[in-house]
Amino acid sequence: MLVWQVWIGLAAVLFFPVLLVLVNVMKNRRISGELRWDKLYMRAVVDDEEHWNLGWRLEDLAKQTLNQRARMAVLLETLKNTPLPDLKHSGVFSIPKAAKAAAAWVGGGGGGTGDGAPRGAEGEEEGGGVSRAVSFSKVFAEEENLNRVVAISCATRPNVYVQVGMHPMVASAEAGCKVYSAATSLDPHALFEKIELGEGRFALRAFSNRRFLRVVPPPPTTGWSDWTVWALEVGAPEVGLPEVFQMRDGMVYSEVMHGYLSCSGAGAEAEVKGFVGEYLWQNEESYQLIFDQVSHEAVERARLLRDVSRAVNYRQQREADEYIEAAERDAERRNNRKRITIAVCIPMTSRGTLMNSPYDSPVWTHAFSTFLSSTDFGHPRFRFHWYFGFDAGDPIYDAAGAAAHLHKQFGKLAIEEFRRQGLTANDVEHRWRDGSLRLKAKHYLGMEHAPSYVVSALMQDAYDDGCDYLYQINDDTLINTPGWAEVFTSALRDNPLGRNVGVTGPADTNNRRILTHAFVHRTHIDIFGRFFPLSFKNWWSDDWISNVYGREHTLRDHAVTITHDVRSQKEDAPNRYDVDTSAERSLLKELKIGWSGAPPREFGFERDVM
């Protein structure tokens, strides 16, 4: 009996650890399987902006495509029969882009995925305990309902509403179309449609562009400490799992994120973010979001503002198309001349320098000498016309005989470089006669301490002389990269927006934030009327031209560099003029004028201008 008890005891001692190990292995296997699918889903969401990288959502794509085309057919019919006000005419206003897109869908063009299937619409999906029992396909084509338009505010930020973008006019490259607590009035960008989906779920559609809010996880390279912070963005055309929310005790909960939205942060703008954790921080006031229904009057006002903006954009798009066609025809005619003329415009002053004569100017040791060494004159494709501008009464540049000295030094250095590059005497004479290099020096009245005014005046002179491209540099600029003319002209000529529209230029080794040296086609003057707005005498003009074309059409080439030697020939301070600090207040105003008052308003700026 004792022997059997011993054997049973030994078996129990051996069996239970093995059983525990097996149970633990099975548990870990189940957890690993769940984590694997979670990771696959996260990759599907993170890696592709259309949420279809892996196709993990398992919908019937063929059926979904047919449903989408049917919905778009209804939408197309609605667009055809829905008039909108035109500011110029009282007739019917239409949206050609939307109608064209809808017609493409109905005709079988597809969209949203590489295989013609749209992103997340119908079907059911299970994962992480989430059941897709509600069909969201009807949401996209739903008409606006005045009774479900809401304004969202944070309990920690009273009288401040959630809005699309950090600023009502423009979103930075970093901000994109994220959502911020920043609005102080109920304008279109601060209104949202709360669309009930059933079972306590809802979606939020931005009133301004009819795109849905969605939670976006951090990139895969994010450290573990930041993995819990998700972004809230506007951009989804339809409702999928990342666009579904619930209200739980005054907090907005996301099923795919397994967490809540929060208005953390202080200052004028606070980004609305998502934080993972279903049971954390629930008592924190920053997680309490307040939904207020907006009055019909406020909604109608916002709708009017939005529709007027659409009408203006449509008319400007039409004008822009006509303008681009004319510009392309003009550019084609000019290119047929084979030789391209580039105006190099430099504002100059001897004020605050150590100069004793025009020969002491930094333009000879810096801008002009490095230009010569960076240019191939053996096979000239370009003509370079230089324009020097200075104040009337400048003690050195505008002194008697100064103009002759400037032209003499210009020709001397140019001929020396021609010979250094191996040109024969006949070649040198031919280059000089055919206008490969020319100089105009001119004084201007009433432009003291206003180099930006001088630049604009020089550019206008170059424009009137028929120059094709306009390049703004300084007398103390060092040109570091050869072949820059071909790089800049190609960038503007090949801009997919439109031939020769936009701005390019080199990277300044002392200031990579903005374009300190701008290169444009003559169409820039056609668009804006002058090179720089009158609001800028000296500072802030570079900021304006670095932003007015938007991110996609500001074509700075970081491989081409210059160095601005701000202390060359100067007595003490790097500036030779009194800085007009008040112009900073005009920057946003002038950018708005540039965005909304000039033909290129709709040159593909939808991601730049909200």
C-alpha positions as CSV (number, residue, x, y, z in Angstrom):
1,M,0.0,0.0,0.0
2,L,2.8,2.3,0.9
3,V,4.5,1.7,-2.5
4,W,1.3,2.7,-4.4
5,Q,1.0,5.8,-2.4
6,V,4.6,6.7,-3.2
7,W,4.0,6.1,-6.9
8,I,0.8,8.2,-6.9
9,G,2.7,11.0,-5.1
10,L,5.5,10.9,-7.6
11,A,3.1,10.9,-10.5
12,A,1.2,13.9,-9.0
13,V,4.5,15.8,-8.4
14,L,5.5,15.1,-12.1
15,F,2.1,15.5,-13.7
16,F,0.9,18.8,-12.3
17,P,4.1,20.8,-13.4
18,V,3.7,19.3,-16.9
19,L,0.1,20.2,-16.9
20,L,0.8,23.8,-15.8
21,V,3.5,24.0,-18.5
22,L,1.0,22.8,-21.2
23,V,-1.6,25.2,-20.0
24,N,0.9,28.0,-20.0
25,V,2.0,27.1,-23.5
26,M,-1.5,27.0,-24.8
27,K,-2.3,30.4,-23.2
28,N,0.8,32.0,-24.7
29,R,0.0,30.5,-28.1
30,R,-3.5,32.0,-27.9
31,I,-2.1,35.4,-26.8
32,S,0.6,35.2,-29.6
33,G,-2.1,34.5,-32.1
34,E,-4.1,37.5,-31.0
35,L,-1.1,39.7,-31.0
36,R,-0.2,38.5,-34.5
37,W,-3.6,39.5,-35.8
38,D,-3.4,42.8,-33.9
39,K,-0.1,43.5,-35.5
40,L,-1.4,42.7,-38.9
41,Y,-4.3,45.0,-38.4
42,M,-2.1,47.7,-37.1
43,R,0.1,47.4,-40.2
44,A,-3.0,47.6,-42.4
45,V,-4.0,50.8,-40.7
46,V,-0.5,52.3,-40.3
47,D,1.3,51.4,-43.5
48,D,-1.3,52.6,-46.0
49,E,-3.3,55.8,-46.0
50,E,-6.2,54.0,-47.7
51,H,-6.2,51.3,-45.0
52,W,-6.0,48.5,-47.6
53,N,-2.3,47.5,-47.5
54,L,-3.0,43.9,-46.3
55,G,-6.7,43.5,-47.1
56,W,-7.3,42.2,-43.7
57,R,-10.9,43.4,-43.5
58,L,-12.2,40.4,-45.4
59,E,-15.1,42.2,-47.1
60,D,-16.4,40.9,-50.4
61,L,-14.5,43.3,-52.7
62,A,-16.6,42.6,-55.8
63,K,-19.9,43.1,-54.0
64,Q,-18.4,46.2,-52.3
65,T,-17.4,47.7,-55.6
66,L,-20.8,47.2,-57.1
67,N,-22.4,48.8,-54.0
68,Q,-20.1,51.7,-54.2
69,R,-20.8,52.3,-57.9
70,A,-24.5,52.2,-57.2
71,R,-24.1,54.8,-54.4
72,M,-22.0,57.0,-56.7
73,A,-24.6,56.8,-59.4
74,V,-27.1,58.2,-56.9
75,L,-24.6,60.9,-55.9
76,L,-24.0,61.8,-59.5
77,E,-27.7,62.3,-60.1
78,T,-27.9,64.4,-57.0
79,L,-25.0,66.6,-58.2
80,K,-26.6,67.1,-61.6
81,N,-29.9,68.3,-60.0
82,T,-28.5,70.3,-57.1
83,P,-27.9,74.0,-57.9
84,L,-25.4,76.0,-55.9
85,P,-25.0,79.8,-56.0
86,D,-22.5,81.3,-58.4
87,L,-21.1,84.7,-57.3
88,K,-20.9,86.0,-60.8
89,H,-24.0,84.6,-62.4
90,S,-27.4,83.6,-61.2
91,G,-27.6,80.4,-63.1
92,V,-26.9,76.8,-62.0
93,F,-23.6,76.1,-60.4
94,S,-22.0,72.7,-60.7
95,I,-18.9,70.9,-59.4
96,P,-17.2,69.4,-62.4
97,K,-14.5,67.6,-60.3
98,A,-17.0,65.8,-58.2
99,A,-19.2,65.0,-61.2
100,K,-16.2,63.7,-63.1
101,A,-15.1,61.5,-60.2
102,A,-18.6,60.1,-59.8
103,A,-18.9,59.4,-63.5
104,A,-15.6,57.5,-63.4
105,W,-16.9,55.4,-60.5
106,V,-20.2,54.6,-62.3
107,G,-18.4,53.7,-65.4
108,G,-16.3,51.2,-63.6
109,G,-13.1,53.2,-63.0
110,G,-13.0,52.3,-59.3
111,G,-11.0,54.1,-56.7
112,G,-9.6,53.9,-53.2
113,T,-7.6,50.6,-53.7
114,G,-5.2,49.4,-56.2
115,D,-7.7,46.8,-57.5
116,G,-10.7,49.1,-58.0
117,A,-12.3,48.5,-54.6
118,P,-13.2,51.4,-52.4
119,R,-12.0,51.6,-48.8
120,G,-14.0,50.1,-45.9
121,A,-17.7,50.2,-46.6
122,E,-20.0,47.3,-46.0
123,G,-19.6,43.9,-44.4
124,E,-19.1,42.6,-41.0
125,E,-15.8,42.2,-39.2
126,E,-14.8,40.7,-35.9
127,G,-11.6,41.3,-34.0
128,G,-10.7,42.3,-30.5
129,G,-14.4,41.8,-29.4
130,V,-15.7,44.4,-31.9
131,S,-18.8,43.4,-33.9
132,R,-19.5,45.3,-37.2
133,A,-23.3,44.7,-37.0
134,V,-24.0,48.1,-38.4
135,S,-23.8,48.8,-42.2
136,F,-22.0,52.0,-42.7
137,S,-22.4,52.1,-46.5
138,K,-25.2,54.6,-46.4
139,V,-23.2,57.2,-44.5
140,F,-21.2,58.5,-47.5
141,A,-24.2,59.6,-49.6
142,E,-26.3,60.9,-46.8
143,E,-27.4,64.5,-47.1
144,E,-26.6,67.1,-44.4
145,N,-29.0,67.2,-41.6
146,L,-29.3,70.5,-39.7
147,N,-30.4,68.7,-36.5
148,R,-27.3,66.7,-36.1
149,V,-24.7,69.5,-36.5
150,V,-22.7,69.9,-33.3
151,A,-19.9,72.0,-31.9
152,I,-17.4,70.1,-29.7
153,S,-15.6,71.7,-26.8
154,C,-13.4,70.4,-24.0
155,A,-14.3,70.7,-20.4
156,T,-10.9,72.1,-19.6
157,R,-11.1,74.8,-22.3
158,P,-14.5,76.6,-22.0
159,N,-15.7,78.8,-25.0
160,V,-13.1,77.2,-27.3
161,Y,-14.3,74.8,-29.9
162,V,-12.7,71.9,-31.7
163,Q,-11.7,72.7,-35.3
164,V,-10.0,71.2,-38.3
165,G,-6.4,72.4,-38.5
166,M,-4.4,74.5,-36.2
167,H,-5.3,77.7,-38.0
168,P,-8.6,78.4,-39.9
169,M,-6.8,79.4,-43.0
170,V,-3.7,77.2,-43.4
171,A,-2.4,74.0,-42.0
172,S,1.3,73.4,-41.6
173,A,3.1,70.4,-43.0
174,E,3.4,69.0,-39.5
175,A,-0.2,69.6,-38.5
176,G,-1.7,68.2,-41.7
177,C,-5.5,67.9,-41.2
178,K,-5.4,67.1,-37.5
179,V,-7.9,68.4,-35.0
180,Y,-7.3,71.1,-32.5
181,S,-9.1,72.9,-29.7
182,A,-8.6,76.4,-31.0
183,A,-11.8,77.9,-32.6
184,T,-13.5,80.9,-30.9
185,S,-16.4,81.1,-33.3
186,L,-18.7,78.7,-35.0
187,D,-17.2,78.8,-38.5
188,P,-17.4,75.9,-41.0
189,H,-14.1,74.4,-39.8
190,A,-15.5,74.2,-36.2
191,L,-18.7,72.3,-37.0
192,F,-19.2,68.5,-37.2
193,E,-22.1,66.2,-38.1
194,K,-22.7,63.6,-35.5
195,I,-24.1,60.6,-37.5
196,E,-25.7,57.9,-35.4
197,L,-24.7,54.4,-36.5
198,G,-26.8,52.3,-34.1
199,E,-25.9,50.4,-31.0
200,G,-24.6,53.6,-29.3
201,R,-21.9,54.2,-32.0
202,F,-21.5,57.3,-34.1
203,A,-19.2,59.0,-36.7
204,L,-18.1,62.6,-36.9
205,R,-18.0,64.3,-40.3
206,A,-16.3,67.6,-40.7
207,F,-18.8,70.2,-42.0
208,S,-16.1,72.0,-44.0
209,N,-15.1,69.2,-46.3
210,R,-17.5,66.3,-45.5
211,R,-14.6,64.0,-44.5
212,F,-14.8,61.8,-41.4
213,L,-12.7,62.0,-38.3
214,R,-10.6,59.0,-37.6
215,V,-8.0,57.8,-35.1
216,V,-4.5,57.1,-36.5
217,P,-1.9,55.1,-34.6
218,P,1.7,56.2,-34.3
219,P,4.2,55.0,-36.9
220,P,5.8,51.5,-36.4
221,T,9.1,53.2,-35.4
222,T,7.6,55.0,-32.5
223,G,9.1,54.1,-29.1
224,W,7.1,52.2,-26.5
225,S,6.5,55.3,-24.4
226,D,4.7,57.1,-27.2
227,W,2.8,54.1,-28.6
228,T,-0.2,54.9,-26.4
229,V,-0.7,58.3,-28.1
230,W,-2.8,58.3,-31.3
231,A,-3.6,61.2,-33.6
232,L,-7.1,62.4,-34.6
233,E,-7.3,63.4,-38.2
234,V,-9.9,64.4,-40.8
235,G,-9.7,62.7,-44.2
236,A,-11.7,59.5,-44.4
237,P,-14.3,59.6,-47.2
238,E,-16.3,56.7,-45.6
239,V,-16.7,55.1,-42.2
240,G,-14.6,52.2,-41.2
241,L,-13.5,51.0,-37.8
242,P,-11.1,53.9,-37.1
243,E,-14.0,56.3,-37.7
244,V,-16.4,54.8,-35.2
245,F,-16.8,56.3,-31.7
246,Q,-19.0,55.9,-28.6
247,M,-19.9,58.2,-25.7
248,R,-18.9,56.7,-22.3
249,D,-19.6,58.8,-19.2
250,G,-19.0,62.1,-21.2
251,M,-15.9,60.7,-22.9
252,V,-15.4,59.8,-26.5
253,Y,-14.2,56.2,-26.8
254,S,-12.7,54.5,-29.9
255,E,-13.1,50.8,-30.3
256,V,-10.1,50.3,-32.6
257,M,-7.8,52.4,-30.3
258,H,-9.2,50.9,-27.0
259,G,-9.0,54.3,-25.5
260,Y,-10.4,57.9,-25.2
261,L,-9.9,61.3,-26.9
262,S,-8.4,64.1,-24.8
263,C,-7.8,67.8,-25.1
264,S,-4.5,67.9,-23.2
265,G,-2.4,71.0,-23.6
266,A,-2.5,74.7,-23.0
267,G,-2.1,77.8,-25.1
268,A,-4.1,79.1,-28.0
269,E,-4.2,75.7,-29.6
270,A,-4.4,72.2,-28.0
271,E,-4.3,69.2,-30.3
272,V,-7.0,66.6,-29.7
273,K,-5.3,63.2,-29.3
274,G,-6.3,59.6,-28.5
275,F,-4.8,57.7,-25.5
276,V,-4.9,54.0,-25.2
277,G,-6.4,52.6,-22.0
278,E,-10.0,51.7,-21.3
279,Y,-9.9,52.2,-17.6
280,L,-7.2,54.9,-17.2
281,W,-7.7,58.6,-16.3
282,Q,-11.5,58.4,-16.5
283,N,-11.8,61.0,-13.8
284,E,-9.5,63.5,-15.6
285,E,-11.4,66.5,-16.8
286,S,-9.3,66.7,-20.0
287,Y,-11.1,63.6,-21.3
288,Q,-14.6,65.2,-20.9
289,L,-15.8,66.4,-24.3
290,I,-19.0,68.5,-24.6
291,F,-21.3,68.1,-27.7
292,D,-23.6,71.2,-28.2
293,Q,-26.2,71.2,-30.9
294,V,-25.7,74.2,-33.2
295,S,-28.7,76.4,-34.0
296,H,-30.1,76.3,-37.5
297,E,-29.2,79.9,-38.0
298,A,-25.5,79.2,-37.2
299,V,-25.5,76.2,-39.5
300,E,-27.0,78.1,-42.3
301,R,-24.4,80.8,-41.9
302,A,-21.6,78.3,-42.0
303,R,-23.1,76.5,-45.0
304,L,-23.3,79.9,-46.8
305,L,-19.7,80.6,-46.1
306,R,-18.7,77.1,-47.2
307,D,-20.7,77.2,-50.4
308,V,-19.5,80.7,-51.3
309,S,-16.0,79.5,-50.9
310,R,-16.7,76.6,-53.2
311,A,-18.2,78.9,-55.8
312,V,-15.1,81.2,-55.6
313,N,-12.8,78.2,-55.8
314,Y,-14.6,76.9,-58.8
315,R,-14.4,80.2,-60.7
316,Q,-10.8,80.6,-59.8
317,Q,-10.1,77.0,-60.9
318,R,-11.7,77.9,-64.3
319,E,-9.6,81.0,-64.5
320,A,-6.5,79.1,-63.4
321,D,-7.0,76.5,-66.2
322,E,-7.3,79.2,-68.8
323,Y,-4.3,81.0,-67.4
324,I,-2.1,77.9,-67.3
325,E,-3.0,77.1,-70.9
326,A,-2.0,80.6,-71.9
327,A,1.2,80.4,-69.9
328,E,2.1,77.1,-71.5
329,R,1.6,78.5,-75.0
330,D,3.7,81.5,-74.0
331,A,6.4,79.3,-72.6
332,E,6.4,77.2,-75.7
333,R,6.9,80.2,-77.9
334,R,9.8,81.4,-75.7
335,N,11.4,78.0,-75.7
336,N,11.3,78.0,-79.5
337,R,13.9,80.8,-79.3
338,K,16.3,78.1,-77.9
339,R,18.1,80.6,-75.7
340,I,16.6,81.2,-72.2
341,T,17.2,84.6,-70.5
342,I,17.7,84.6,-66.7
343,A,17.6,87.9,-64.9
344,V,19.9,88.0,-61.8
345,C,18.6,90.9,-59.7
346,I,20.7,92.4,-56.8
347,P,19.8,95.2,-54.4
348,M,23.0,97.0,-53.4
349,T,24.0,99.7,-51.0
350,S,27.3,101.1,-49.8
351,R,25.7,102.2,-46.5
352,G,27.3,100.6,-43.5
353,T,30.2,99.1,-45.5
354,L,34.0,99.6,-45.7
355,M,33.8,100.4,-49.4
356,N,35.8,103.3,-50.9
357,S,34.9,102.7,-54.6
358,P,32.7,100.5,-56.8
359,Y,35.6,98.1,-57.2
360,D,35.4,97.3,-53.4
361,S,31.9,96.0,-53.7
362,P,31.3,92.5,-52.4
363,V,29.4,91.7,-55.6
364,W,32.7,91.1,-57.4
365,T,34.3,88.8,-54.8
366,H,31.1,87.0,-53.9
367,A,28.1,86.9,-56.2
368,F,29.6,87.6,-59.6
369,S,32.9,85.7,-59.2
370,T,31.1,82.5,-57.9
371,F,28.5,82.9,-60.6
372,L,31.2,82.9,-63.2
373,S,33.0,79.9,-61.8
374,S,29.7,77.9,-61.5
375,T,28.6,78.6,-65.1
376,D,29.7,76.8,-68.3
377,F,30.1,79.4,-71.1
378,G,31.5,76.9,-73.6
379,H,28.0,75.6,-74.5
380,P,25.7,78.4,-73.5
381,R,22.0,77.5,-73.3
382,F,21.2,80.6,-71.1
383,R,21.7,84.3,-71.3
384,F,22.3,86.0,-68.0
385,H,21.2,89.6,-67.6
386,W,22.4,91.2,-64.4
387,Y,20.5,94.0,-62.8
388,F,22.1,96.2,-60.0
389,G,19.8,98.5,-58.1
390,F,20.7,101.0,-55.4
391,D,19.4,104.2,-53.7
392,A,19.5,107.5,-55.5
393,G,22.3,109.5,-53.9
394,D,24.3,106.4,-52.7
395,P,27.7,108.0,-52.0
396,I,29.6,105.2,-54.0
397,Y,27.2,103.4,-56.4
398,D,25.4,106.6,-57.5
399,A,28.5,108.9,-57.6
400,A,29.7,110.4,-60.8
401,G,31.4,107.8,-63.0
402,A,30.3,104.9,-60.8
403,A,28.2,103.3,-63.5
404,A,31.1,103.2,-65.9
405,H,33.3,101.6,-63.2
406,L,30.6,98.9,-62.6
407,H,30.4,98.1,-66.3
408,K,34.1,98.0,-66.7
409,Q,34.7,95.6,-63.8
410,F,31.8,93.5,-64.9
411,G,33.2,93.1,-68.4
412,K,36.8,92.6,-67.2
413,L,35.9,89.7,-64.9
414,A,33.6,88.1,-67.4
415,I,36.2,88.1,-70.2
416,E,38.8,86.7,-67.8
417,E,36.4,83.8,-67.0
418,F,35.7,83.2,-70.7
419,R,39.4,82.8,-71.4
420,R,39.9,80.6,-68.3
421,Q,37.3,78.3,-69.7
422,G,39.2,78.0,-72.9
423,L,37.1,80.2,-75.2
424,T,38.9,81.6,-78.2
425,A,39.0,85.3,-79.0
426,N,36.2,84.9,-81.5
427,D,34.1,82.9,-79.0
428,V,34.7,85.7,-76.4
429,E,33.6,88.3,-78.8
430,H,30.6,86.3,-79.9
431,R,29.5,85.7,-76.3
432,W,29.7,89.4,-75.6
433,R,27.8,90.3,-78.7
434,D,25.0,87.7,-78.4
435,G,24.1,88.9,-75.0
436,S,25.3,85.9,-73.0
437,L,26.1,88.4,-70.3
438,R,24.7,91.9,-69.8
439,L,24.6,94.4,-67.0
440,K,22.1,97.2,-66.2
441,A,22.7,99.4,-63.2
442,K,20.0,101.8,-62.0
443,H,19.3,104.0,-59.0
444,Y,15.8,104.3,-57.4
445,L,14.2,107.2,-55.5
446,G,12.4,106.8,-52.2
447,M,13.6,103.2,-51.4
448,E,16.0,103.8,-48.6
449,H,16.2,100.9,-46.2
450,A,13.9,98.9,-48.5
451,P,15.8,96.3,-50.4
452,S,12.6,94.3,-51.1
453,Y,11.2,97.4,-52.9
454,V,14.4,97.6,-54.9
455,V,14.2,93.9,-55.8
456,S,10.6,94.3,-57.0
457,A,11.6,97.3,-59.1
458,L,14.5,95.4,-60.7
459,M,12.3,92.4,-61.4
460,Q,9.8,94.6,-63.1
461,D,12.5,96.1,-65.3
462,A,13.7,92.5,-66.2
463,Y,10.1,91.5,-66.9
464,D,9.6,94.5,-69.2
465,D,12.9,93.6,-71.0
466,G,11.4,90.2,-71.8
467,C,13.5,88.0,-69.4
468,D,12.2,84.5,-69.0
469,Y,13.2,83.7,-65.4
470,L,13.9,86.0,-62.5
471,Y,16.5,85.2,-59.7
472,Q,16.8,87.2,-56.5
473,I,20.2,87.1,-54.9
474,N,22.4,89.4,-52.8
475,D,25.8,91.0,-53.5
476,D,27.3,89.0,-50.7
477,T,26.0,85.7,-51.9
478,L,28.4,82.8,-52.6
479,I,27.0,80.4,-55.3
480,N,28.4,76.9,-54.3
481,T,26.8,74.6,-56.8
482,P,27.5,74.6,-60.6
483,G,24.6,73.9,-63.0
484,W,22.1,75.7,-60.9
485,A,20.4,77.4,-63.8
486,E,19.4,74.1,-65.5
487,V,18.2,72.7,-62.1
488,F,15.9,75.7,-61.4
489,T,14.5,76.1,-64.8
490,S,13.8,72.4,-65.1
491,A,12.0,72.3,-61.7
492,L,9.6,75.1,-62.8
493,R,9.2,73.9,-66.3
494,D,8.3,70.3,-65.2
495,N,6.0,71.3,-62.4
496,P,2.9,69.0,-62.9
497,L,0.6,71.8,-61.7
498,G,1.4,73.9,-64.7
499,R,4.4,74.8,-66.8
500,N,6.6,77.4,-65.1
501,V,4.3,78.0,-62.1
502,G,5.7,78.0,-58.6
503,V,8.9,79.1,-56.9
504,T,12.3,77.3,-56.5
505,G,15.7,78.3,-55.3
506,P,18.8,77.0,-53.4
507,A,19.2,76.0,-49.8
508,D,21.0,78.7,-47.8
509,T,23.6,77.1,-45.6
510,N,22.9,79.8,-43.0
511,N,19.1,79.5,-43.1
512,R,17.4,76.3,-44.4
513,R,14.0,77.3,-43.0
514,I,12.9,79.6,-45.9
515,L,13.9,80.6,-49.4
516,T,16.3,83.5,-48.9
517,H,17.1,83.4,-52.7
518,A,14.0,82.9,-54.9
519,F,13.9,81.8,-58.5
520,V,10.6,82.2,-60.5
521,H,9.3,82.4,-64.0
522,R,8.0,85.7,-65.3
523,T,4.5,84.3,-64.8
524,H,5.0,85.1,-61.1
525,I,4.6,88.8,-62.0
526,D,1.5,88.0,-64.0
527,I,0.0,86.2,-61.1
528,F,0.8,88.6,-58.2
529,G,1.4,91.9,-60.0
530,R,4.9,92.4,-58.5
531,F,7.7,90.3,-57.1
532,F,7.0,91.1,-53.4
533,P,4.0,92.8,-51.9
534,L,4.3,96.4,-50.9
535,S,3.9,95.4,-47.2
536,F,7.5,94.2,-47.1
537,K,10.3,96.7,-47.2
538,N,13.0,94.4,-46.1
539,W,12.3,91.5,-43.7
540,W,9.4,88.9,-44.1
541,S,9.4,89.1,-47.9
542,D,11.4,85.8,-48.0
543,D,8.8,84.2,-45.6
544,W,6.0,85.3,-48.0
545,I,7.5,83.9,-51.1
546,S,8.4,80.7,-49.3
547,N,4.8,80.1,-48.4
548,V,2.5,81.7,-51.0
549,Y,2.7,78.8,-53.5
550,G,2.0,76.1,-50.9
551,R,4.1,73.1,-50.0
552,E,3.7,71.2,-53.3
553,H,4.8,74.1,-55.5
554,T,7.6,75.5,-53.4
555,L,10.3,73.5,-55.2
556,R,13.5,74.3,-53.2
557,D,16.3,72.0,-54.3
558,H,18.5,71.1,-51.2
559,A,21.2,69.8,-53.5
560,V,21.9,73.3,-54.8
561,T,23.3,75.5,-52.1
562,I,24.4,79.1,-51.6
563,T,26.1,80.8,-48.6
564,H,24.9,84.3,-47.6
565,D,28.1,86.0,-46.2
566,V,26.2,88.6,-44.2
567,R,29.4,90.3,-42.8
568,S,31.2,90.9,-46.0
569,Q,32.5,94.5,-46.3
570,K,30.3,95.6,-43.4
571,E,31.3,97.8,-40.5
572,D,29.6,96.0,-37.6
573,A,26.0,94.8,-37.8
574,P,25.0,92.2,-40.4
575,N,22.2,94.4,-41.7
576,R,22.8,97.6,-43.8
577,Y,19.3,98.9,-43.3
578,D,16.8,99.5,-40.5
579,V,14.7,96.3,-40.1
580,D,11.0,96.9,-40.6
581,T,9.7,94.6,-37.8
582,S,6.1,95.8,-38.2
583,A,5.8,93.9,-41.5
584,E,5.5,90.6,-39.6
585,R,1.9,91.6,-38.8
586,S,1.2,91.8,-42.6
587,L,2.6,88.4,-43.4
588,L,-0.6,86.4,-42.8
589,K,-2.7,89.1,-44.5
590,E,-0.6,89.1,-47.6
591,L,-0.5,85.3,-47.7
592,K,-4.3,85.2,-47.6
593,I,-4.4,87.7,-50.5
594,G,-2.0,85.5,-52.4
595,W,-4.0,82.4,-51.7
596,S,-7.5,83.8,-52.4
597,G,-7.1,86.8,-54.7
598,A,-4.8,85.4,-57.3
599,P,-5.5,82.8,-60.1
600,P,-3.5,80.0,-58.5
601,R,-5.9,79.6,-55.5
602,E,-6.9,76.1,-56.7
603,F,-3.5,75.1,-58.0
604,G,-3.8,71.9,-56.0
605,F,-3.6,73.7,-52.6
606,E,-6.4,71.6,-51.0
607,R,-4.0,70.1,-48.5
608,D,-2.4,73.5,-47.7
609,V,-5.4,75.7,-47.4
610,M,-8.3,74.6,-45.2
